[in-house]
Amino acid sequence: MSPPHSPTSSTTPAPASNGASTPPHGIPDSYRAPLSLGFEALPGDKRTHEDLIVAMESCVMTFLAAPICSEREPATLANQSLEQLQSPLEYDSLAIRSPDYISATVPTIEHHFNETSIKNQELRLKANLHLKRLFNWVGHLAAPSILLSLPTCPSVIPEFARALNAALPLVPYSTIWIRAPLAEESWPKWNLLRSLMGQSVKLHLALVVGPDLPMGPNENVLANGTHEDLVLVPGSSHTMEPAWARWLAEPVASLILPADSFLTNKKGFPVLSKRHQQLVRTFLPREPYVLITPTGTSSSSSSPSSTSLSQADMSKYAEYIKYLHRTLPKTSIRDRFANGYMDYLQAPLQPLMDHLEAQTYDVFERDPVKYRKYTAAVAECLRDRTKTLAAAEMIKPQLVMVVGAGPRGPLVDCVLKGAQQAKVNVKVIAVEKNPNALVSLKRKQKEQWGEALVEVVYADMRQWKPKEKCDILVSELLGSFGDNELSPECLDGVQHVLKDDGVSIPQSYTPYLAPVSSSKLYSEASKLKTPGSLETSYVVMIRNAWLTSPVQPLWTFSHPAPALLPDNLHNERYATVTFDIGAQPALIHGFAGYFECVLYGGVTMSTRPDNHTPDMTSWFPIYFPIRHPMHVPAGSKVGVHVWRVTGAHKVWYEWAMVKPDTMAVPAAGFGSLIHNVGGKSHWIGL
Ligand SMILES: C[S@@+](CC[C@H](N)C(=O)[O-])C[C@H]1O[C@@H](n2cnc3c(N)ncnc32)[C@H](O)[C@@H]1O
């Protein structure tokens, strides 16, 4: 486990747990993410801003998107002079004229960046002036967001990116929503834009979910509408089609549903196809602004057409989306636990070097699943150890040592419960090095267990010299990456107390990893601005991300360790794993780590996304960033090299990502350099 620890940012709530975070309190079973639902008024709509707000409220919607200008923009700015575009806006030319209702309004802007304008110096200047003029007005109104379309032609994107960069300071309170169709060809363009803009955190996506949803080249939708080869949705137990998964890694602020993406049911009401429903249901828990837009925004176009929706129609669409939201599956225990901590980076705990706080232990103990697993493991182990004993020998209790017992000794309770289930006598010794935890542990011994049944010892397990050896050694010293809270080093130091045929629970553990694409995690780590923030691992409930390939194992630690070498050399590890990138190119931001643990025999615990122990909340995944996001083409490979290195007083990881098929020299843009050399940015104290 990893307990509560210092948050990496002062603005986010502080979490805690087994390499994990403090769970949110009091989220009811029925909790659902809130729904923000709005409609889009198109250019040329004659209604005033106030009329649109009234229409929005009468449909019980929460926001609207509407053009800033009252007239539809002509296709070019040829008829406007440079002087006109430099002068203040005319009151009559504006549709959004005051900050009234601005918090419920997303102004939309028709820009003029296209193949013609970028080749004509005057038109290019005009397109820039026009954008700045409107951004200036939006900045004046302090609108929370602005919506504008991704240029369709890739050659236009560098100029568009530069113009946006230049205009961003004019809208300090706004985020930019880039309207782009959810289509294969959109992603490289979006990726180019945000890369040119330096991964700006102000840039978000407004994804247009058109009538034709993309499908990967080798994918197959079965006759019953289900998909052959689903991928996991990070931070949940759900799956989705591979061609859509990459969008989960993007900062999707809004989901735009054009009216022509809906079908009409027998009663004449708009409904979505099964695939559309699955897609919308996957995104809804991420709380996007759902925007209904009139017919004509097909998946191949990023600009809306010009037919408005009647109020009666809008209400029908709104009702349907509300129905989808109402009927979302119940939030899982894990999701409720992690609510508010999704994508929130935390420094991994150091339970060996630091003394954990009371609140951290409280968090650990809120996960009944882990303790049920330990109880089952102890019971199975006790049965196995005693099945060949004669009745007379059964009278002598099995000696079980719980090392790192914590303040309330929940693992001691597991041992006693397991012994009861196995009908085997036990004697328990609980060892703890945290003096504050001893206070409550002693009290529990006195008031609940009794001194005859449970002995309490204040000691660092590595230096402890008990009089007798034990049958079973129980511990829980695991971090989000398995061995990253120094379970191997602690258990090596205490394995001399185990009889020759004694058993350690856990018996072994194995870290797993997968490349992760997540501009969110990367920008959160970059934002920290601490030296080495991109060479440090973070415990984080990963959600806004795409695992580009299935997880693979690195190495295994088994206990008792077969041989101990001087200077802890036997606990050094190196592994290299190669991942196939599927049918879509990706931008990799590092790798995500998990672990699997064999407690005893068939009793296991796992945080792997593909076989996570149901409802277990004790561990969040771990994120290892790379300094330079790595572009990988479809069908290529990514190699990850990880070292576990030990020194006299510390243990650390070093890592590098490379492209094994090109053998490109690691450098910015190709692959990462070796990170955290010598543990310079992050290490775990022995
Ligand atoms: C992750 S907590 C687990 C607490 C409790 N066993 C549970 O499962 O809820 C690990 C505990 O091991 C203790 N610990 C870590 N290293 C230790 C050492 N070398 N000797 C004794 N206790 C240690 C910590 O103080 C902490 O209480």
The ligand as a MOL file (V3000), in Angstrom:
LIG
                    3D

  0  0  0     0  0            999 V3000
M  V30 BEGIN CTAB
M  V30 COUNTS 27 29 0 0 0
M  V30 BEGIN ATOM
M  V30 1 C 0.9170 0.0910 3.3180 0
M  V30 2 S 0.9000 0.1140 5.0360 0 CHG=1
M  V30 3 C -0.0920 -1.2810 5.3840 0
M  V30 4 C -0.8210 -1.1760 6.6700 0
M  V30 5 C -1.7340 -2.3440 6.9710 0
M  V30 6 N -0.9820 -3.5750 7.0700 0
M  V30 7 C -2.8280 -2.4750 5.9320 0
M  V30 8 O -2.7230 -3.3610 5.0890 0
M  V30 9 O -3.7960 -1.7410 5.9690 0 CHG=-1
M  V30 10 C 2.5180 -0.4210 5.3830 0
M  V30 11 C 2.8760 -0.3850 6.8100 0
M  V30 12 O 4.1440 -0.9800 6.9320 0
M  V30 13 C 4.9160 -0.2130 7.8390 0
M  V30 14 N 6.3230 -0.4720 7.5000 0
M  V30 15 C 6.9410 -0.1370 6.3490 0
M  V30 16 N 8.2130 -0.5370 6.3890 0
M  V30 17 C 8.4130 -1.1340 7.5970 0
M  V30 18 C 9.5370 -1.7280 8.2290 0
M  V30 19 N 10.7100 -1.7810 7.6090 0
M  V30 20 N 9.3550 -2.2550 9.4500 0
M  V30 21 C 8.1610 -2.2060 10.0730 0
M  V30 22 N 7.0730 -1.6320 9.5340 0
M  V30 23 C 7.1920 -1.1000 8.3070 0
M  V30 24 C 4.4690 1.2100 7.6080 0
M  V30 25 O 4.7670 2.0370 8.7220 0
M  V30 26 C 2.9870 1.0010 7.4150 0
M  V30 27 O 2.3080 1.0340 8.6220 0
M  V30 END ATOM
M  V30 BEGIN BOND
M  V30 1 1 1 2
M  V30 2 1 2 3
M  V30 3 1 2 10
M  V30 4 1 3 4
M  V30 5 1 4 5
M  V30 6 1 5 6
M  V30 7 1 5 7
M  V30 8 2 7 8
M  V30 9 1 7 9
M  V30 10 1 10 11
M  V30 11 1 11 12
M  V30 12 1 11 26
M  V30 13 1 12 13
M  V30 14 1 13 14
M  V30 15 1 13 24
M  V30 16 1 14 15
M  V30 17 1 14 23
M  V30 18 2 15 16
M  V30 19 1 16 17
M  V30 20 1 17 18
M  V30 21 2 17 23
M  V30 22 1 18 19
M  V30 23 2 18 20
M  V30 24 1 20 21
M  V30 25 2 21 22
M  V30 26 1 22 23
M  V30 27 1 24 25
M  V30 28 1 24 26
M  V30 29 1 26 27
M  V30 END BOND
M  V30 END CTAB
M  END
